[in-house]
Amino acid sequence: MVLNKVLELFCVKKKDSKKKVAAPHPTANVSTNNSLLDPFSSGNGTVLLVQKHEPECSSVVSSMTRTEYGSESDGYNLFNQFDVVQDFSDHYYAKNSPGKTSKDWVKTIQNEWKLLQKDLPESIYVRAYEDRIDLLRAAIVGPAGTPYHDGLFFFDVRFPSEYPQSPPKVHYHSGGLRLNPNLYESGKVCLSLLNTWWGTGCEKWGKSKSTILQVLVSIQGLVLNDKPYFNEPGNKNSANTAPGEKYSLAYNQTAFLLSCRTMMYSLRKPPKHFESLVARHFHERERVILDACNAYISGAVVGSSSAKGTKHPRDNNRSFADFKKSLEKYSELLRKDLAANRTHFLKLTRDSPAAADEIVECTSS
């Protein structure tokens, strides 16, 4: 396997390419304990300006990884869930040197790559960097039944030199928006598994059992959930009460509005190496997204099925009126961006018969 040849250049012993890749760590179950989440930590942080780290591998890696995964221009037809790419210049941690590393550190990252390649859920995509194996970028699709449904959320990851004794660093591409108690405008991600919030036992990072796959799945399942209002420690006691549920509905409205703005941000400026994923994802989900907007404008509860969605309580009319006005504005802007994306995507795939067979025609209502 070319992936193993790539990693062999980092002093990692080549494995038998005919054998199925085995997960080096067990994939831990995601806890539902809200103590994993931290909405109160300071979101401020700085990027250390250091000298560019000298690449640790030969340029021959480039041709080998293209043989294994295909060139990036192929991505409009098929976007691999895990791939190795070159340019990391727009990565949040690009200027952070990996520091002094060891062979064990490299082997640990090799195992992380293999685990991601083998066990990523279909709704999470990862790109690793051949010249900076300490960096990753991930795209997470917002789960159905939440105010984040059909969105794409991007995270930059760095493995520090003391990894796995300490957890990875994770930065959220926020676009200056805070659409969740645990995802700050600054990009800070608050999670016990990252040691950015309190927790005990398996809630905290464990050098022998925790993985970056577990972190990504936790963000998708615990942070981007159906009732993020209750992620706030001060709010979880009001769960299952009339006032708490009322505030939760209002929070979901705001979260969906910000999710729409995040969609527009991604469409207009997709992160490097994910351009094809953004184009195809929003081409295929255009109708679903716009139908959901129309349903929510008509009174369906955010996150519910647009066909069978329950209506907002009658005593919430004022709040709903404000939400409706804002959503009408953003959905019209989003409609234009989705239409532009459709034109862009169809142009890119027009000359490819294979791509034409796979195109899902989406038209705005």
TAHU-V759749 format. One record per pair of residues at least 4 apart in sequence whose ideal C-beta (glycine too) atoms are under 8 Angstrom apart, sorted by the first residue. I is the first residue (numbers start at 1). J is the second residue. D is the distance in whole Angstrom. If there is no record, write none. Layout:
i = <I,I>
j = <J,J>
d = <D,D>
This chain:
i = <1,1,1,1,1,2,2,2,2,2,3,3,3,3,3,3,3,4,4,4,4,4,5,5,5,6,6,6,6,6,6,6,6,7,7,7,7,7,8,8,8,9,9,9,9,10,10,10,10,10,11,11,12,12,12,12,15,21,21,21,22,22,23,23,23,23,23,24,24,24,24,25,25,25,25,25,26,27,27,27,27,27,27,28,28,28,28,28,30,30,30,30,30,31,31,31,31,32,33,33,34,34,34,34,35,35,35,35,35,35,36,36,36,36,36,36,36,36,37,37,37,37,37,37,37,37,37,38,38,38,38,38,38,38,39,39,39,39,39,39,40,40,41,41,41,41,42,43,43,43,43,43,44,44,45,45,45,47,47,47,47,48,48,49,50,50,50,51,52,53,53,53,55,55,56,56,57,57,57,60,61,61,61,61,62,62,62,63,64,65,65,65,65,65,66,66,68,69,69,69,70,70,70,70,72,72,72,74,75,75,75,75,75,75,76,76,76,76,76,76,76,76,77,77,77,77,77,79,79,79,79,80,81,81,81,81,81,81,82,82,82,82,82,82,82,82,83,83,83,83,84,84,84,84,85,85,85,85,85,86,86,86,87,87,88,88,88,88,88,89,89,90,90,90,91,91,91,91,91,92,92,92,92,93,93,93,93,93,93,93,94,94,96,98,98,98,98,98,99,99,100,101,101,101,101,102,103,104,105,105,105,105,106,106,107,108,108,108,108,109,109,109,109,109,110,111,112,112,112,112,112,113,113,113,114,115,115,115,116,116,116,116,116,119,120,120,120,120,120,121,121,123,123,123,123,124,124,124,124,124,124,124,125,125,125,125,126,126,126,126,126,127,127,127,127,127,128,128,128,129,129,129,133,134,134,134,134,135,135,135,135,136,136,136,136,136,137,137,137,137,137,137,137,138,138,138,138,139,139,139,139,139,139,139,140,140,140,140,140,140,140,140,141,141,141,141,141,141,142,142,142,142,142,142,142,142,142,143,143,143,143,143,143,143,144,145,145,145,145,146,146,146,146,146,147,147,147,147,147,147,147,147,147,148,148,148,148,148,148,148,149,149,150,150,150,150,150,151,151,151,152,152,152,152,152,152,152,152,153,153,153,153,153,154,154,154,154,154,155,155,155,155,155,155,155,156,156,156,157,157,157,157,157,157,158,158,159,159,159,160,160,160,162,163,163,164,164,164,165,166,166,166,167,167,167,167,167,167,168,168,168,169,170,170,170,170,170,171,171,171,172,172,172,172,172,173,173,174,174,174,174,174,174,174,175,175,175,176,177,177,177,177,177,178,178,178,178,179,179,179,179,179,179,180,180,180,180,180,181,181,181,181,181,182,182,182,182,182,182,183,183,183,183,184,184,184,188,189,189,189,189,190,190,190,191,191,191,191,191,191,191,192,192,192,192,192,192,193,193,193,193,193,193,193,193,194,194,195,195,199,199,200,202,202,205,206,210,210,211,212,213,214,215,216,217,218,218,219,219,220,221,223,223,224,225,226,227,227,227,228,228,228,229,229,229,229,229,229,230,230,230,230,230,230,231,231,232,235,235,235,238,238,238,239,239,239,240,240,241,242,243,244,245,246,246,246,247,248,249,249,249,249,249,249,249,250,250,250,250,251,252,252,252,252,253,253,253,253,253,253,253,254,254,255,255,256,256,256,256,256,257,257,257,257,257,258,259,260,260,260,260,260,260,261,261,262,263,263,263,263,263,264,264,264,264,264,265,266,266,266,266,267,267,267,267,267,267,268,270,270,270,270,270,271,274,275,276,277,278,278,279,279,279,279,279,280,280,281,282,282,282,282,283,283,283,283,283,283,283,284,284,285,285,286,286,286,286,286,286,287,287,287,287,287,288,289,289,289,290,290,290,290,290,290,290,291,291,291,292,292,293,293,293,293,294,294,294,294,295,295,295,295,296,296,296,296,296,296,296,297,297,297,297,299,299,299,300,300,300,300,300,300,301,301,301,301,304,304,304,305,312,312,312,316,317,318,319,320,321,322,323,324,325,326,327,328,329,330,331,332,333,334,335,335,336,337,338,338,338,339,339,340,341,342,342,342,343,344,345,345,346,346,348,349,349,349,350,352,353,354,355>
j = <5,15,17,21,68,6,64,65,67,68,7,65,68,84,113,114,117,8,12,14,15,17,9,14,64,10,57,61,64,65,68,84,130,12,106,110,113,133,12,13,14,57,58,60,61,56,57,106,110,133,103,106,103,106,107,110,19,114,117,118,114,118,27,114,115,118,119,111,112,114,115,111,115,209,210,211,209,115,119,211,213,214,217,202,209,210,211,214,214,217,218,221,222,36,202,203,222,222,199,203,230,231,233,236,192,197,198,199,200,203,191,192,193,197,199,203,218,222,181,182,190,191,192,197,222,223,231,182,190,191,192,196,197,198,181,182,190,231,232,233,190,233,188,190,196,197,188,184,185,186,187,188,186,188,186,187,188,92,93,95,96,95,96,95,95,96,97,97,95,97,98,132,131,132,131,133,61,130,131,64,65,84,130,131,66,86,130,67,68,69,83,84,85,130,70,71,84,80,83,84,74,75,78,80,85,273,276,78,79,80,275,276,277,280,276,279,280,345,348,349,352,355,349,352,354,355,358,125,276,277,280,125,117,120,122,124,125,126,113,116,117,120,125,126,127,128,126,127,128,273,127,128,129,130,127,128,129,130,273,129,130,131,272,273,94,129,131,132,135,94,272,94,271,272,129,132,135,137,156,156,171,173,187,134,135,156,157,158,169,171,132,135,158,132,134,159,160,161,160,161,161,105,106,134,161,106,107,108,109,159,161,163,110,133,111,112,159,163,164,113,133,134,159,163,114,115,116,159,211,212,213,117,128,133,118,119,211,213,120,126,128,212,213,213,124,125,126,213,216,217,220,140,141,143,220,138,139,140,141,216,217,220,138,139,274,277,136,137,138,139,216,136,137,138,273,274,133,135,136,133,135,136,159,158,159,160,161,156,157,158,159,156,157,158,159,212,154,155,156,157,271,273,274,154,155,157,216,152,153,154,155,271,274,277,152,153,154,155,216,219,220,224,150,151,152,153,220,281,146,148,149,150,151,152,153,224,259,148,149,220,221,224,225,226,149,149,226,303,304,224,225,226,228,303,226,228,252,253,255,256,259,302,303,153,179,180,224,255,256,259,292,303,263,285,288,289,292,259,262,263,262,263,266,274,277,278,281,282,172,173,183,224,262,172,173,266,271,274,170,171,172,173,189,216,219,170,171,173,168,169,170,171,212,215,168,169,163,168,212,166,168,169,166,167,168,207,208,210,207,195,205,207,193,194,195,205,210,215,194,212,215,194,189,191,194,215,219,187,188,189,183,184,187,188,189,187,271,178,179,183,184,185,186,187,261,262,265,185,185,258,261,262,265,183,184,185,258,183,254,255,258,259,262,223,224,228,231,255,190,228,229,231,232,189,190,191,223,228,231,188,189,190,223,188,189,190,196,194,196,219,223,194,196,197,196,197,215,218,219,222,223,196,197,198,199,203,204,199,203,204,205,210,214,215,218,205,215,204,205,203,204,204,206,209,210,210,214,215,215,216,217,218,219,220,221,222,223,223,224,224,225,228,231,228,231,303,239,248,252,251,252,255,235,244,247,248,251,252,235,236,238,239,244,248,235,236,236,239,244,247,243,244,247,244,245,248,244,245,245,246,247,248,249,250,313,316,251,252,253,301,302,312,313,316,319,254,316,319,323,255,256,301,302,303,257,296,302,319,320,323,327,258,323,259,302,260,296,302,303,327,261,323,326,327,330,262,263,264,293,327,330,331,334,265,330,266,267,282,289,334,337,268,330,333,334,337,269,270,271,278,282,278,282,337,338,340,341,337,274,275,277,278,279,275,278,279,280,281,282,341,283,341,344,345,348,284,345,285,286,289,338,341,341,342,345,346,359,360,362,360,362,289,362,290,338,341,342,362,364,291,362,363,364,365,292,293,334,338,294,331,334,335,338,364,365,295,306,365,296,306,297,327,331,334,298,306,331,365,300,306,307,309,300,301,302,306,309,323,327,324,327,328,331,311,312,320,304,305,306,309,310,311,309,310,311,312,308,309,310,309,316,317,320,320,321,322,323,324,325,326,327,328,329,330,331,332,333,334,335,336,337,338,339,364,340,341,342,362,364,343,364,344,345,346,362,363,347,348,349,359,350,359,355,355,356,359,356,356,357,358,359>
d = <7,8,4,8,7,6,5,7,6,3,7,8,6,7,7,8,7,6,8,5,5,6,7,7,6,8,7,5,6,6,8,6,6,4,8,5,7,8,6,7,5,4,6,8,6,6,6,5,7,6,5,6,8,6,6,5,7,5,6,5,8,8,7,7,5,6,6,3,8,6,6,7,6,7,8,5,7,7,6,7,6,7,8,7,6,7,7,5,7,6,5,5,6,6,7,6,8,7,8,6,7,6,7,6,6,7,6,5,8,6,6,4,6,7,6,5,7,6,7,5,6,6,7,6,6,7,5,6,3,7,7,6,3,7,3,6,6,6,5,7,8,7,7,5,6,6,8,3,6,4,8,4,6,8,6,8,6,7,8,6,7,7,6,6,6,7,5,7,7,5,6,7,4,7,7,7,5,6,6,6,6,8,5,8,7,6,7,6,7,6,8,4,8,6,7,5,7,6,5,6,4,8,8,7,7,7,7,7,5,8,8,3,7,8,5,7,6,7,5,5,7,6,7,6,6,5,7,7,6,5,6,8,8,5,7,7,5,7,7,5,4,6,8,5,8,7,8,6,7,8,7,5,7,5,5,7,6,7,5,7,6,7,6,7,5,4,7,5,6,6,7,7,7,5,7,8,5,6,5,4,4,8,7,8,6,6,8,4,7,7,8,7,6,7,4,8,8,6,7,4,6,4,7,8,5,7,6,6,7,8,7,6,6,7,7,7,8,6,5,6,5,7,6,8,7,6,6,8,6,5,8,6,6,8,6,6,6,5,5,5,8,7,6,6,5,7,6,7,8,7,8,7,4,7,7,6,7,5,7,5,7,7,7,4,7,6,6,7,5,8,8,7,5,8,5,7,7,7,5,7,5,8,8,6,5,8,8,7,7,6,8,8,4,8,8,7,7,7,5,7,6,7,7,7,5,7,6,5,7,5,8,8,6,6,7,5,8,7,7,6,5,7,7,7,6,8,8,7,6,3,5,6,4,8,6,6,7,7,7,6,7,6,8,8,5,7,5,5,8,6,6,5,8,5,8,7,4,8,4,4,6,5,5,7,7,8,5,7,8,5,7,7,8,5,6,5,7,5,6,6,8,7,5,8,7,6,6,8,7,8,8,7,7,7,4,7,5,7,6,7,6,7,7,7,7,7,5,7,5,7,5,8,6,8,6,4,4,5,8,6,7,6,5,8,6,5,8,7,5,7,7,8,7,5,5,4,7,7,7,6,7,8,5,8,6,7,8,4,8,7,5,7,5,7,5,7,6,7,8,6,7,5,7,5,7,6,4,6,7,5,6,6,8,7,6,5,7,7,8,5,4,6,7,6,7,5,7,7,8,6,8,4,5,7,4,7,5,8,6,8,6,8,7,4,8,7,7,6,7,7,8,8,5,5,6,6,7,6,7,7,7,8,5,7,3,4,6,8,7,7,6,6,7,6,6,7,7,6,5,3,5,7,7,8,5,5,6,8,7,6,6,6,7,7,6,5,7,5,7,6,7,7,7,8,7,6,8,5,7,7,7,6,6,8,6,4,4,7,5,5,8,5,7,7,8,8,7,8,7,7,6,3,7,5,8,8,7,7,7,6,6,6,7,7,7,7,6,6,7,7,7,7,8,7,8,7,8,5,8,6,6,8,4,6,7,8,6,7,8,4,8,6,8,6,8,7,7,5,8,8,7,7,6,6,6,6,7,7,7,8,5,7,5,6,6,6,6,7,7,6,8,6,8,6,6,5,6,6,8,5,8,6,6,5,7,8,5,7,5,5,8,4,8,8,6,6,6,6,6,8,6,6,6,5,7,6,7,6,6,8,6,5,6,6,4,8,8,7,6,5,7,5,8,6,5,8,6,4,7,6,5,7,8,8,6,7,7,7,6,7,8,6,7,6,6,6,5,7,6,5,6,6,4,7,6,7,8,7,4,4,8,6,5,8,6,8,8,8,6,5,6,6,7,5,5,7,6,8,6,3,7,7,6,5,7,6,7,3,6,5,5,8,5,5,6,7,6,6,7,7,6,6,7,6,6,7,7,6,6,7,7,6,6,5,6,6,6,8,7,7,6,6,6,6,6,8,6,7,6,8,6,7,8,4,6,6,7,6,7,7,6>
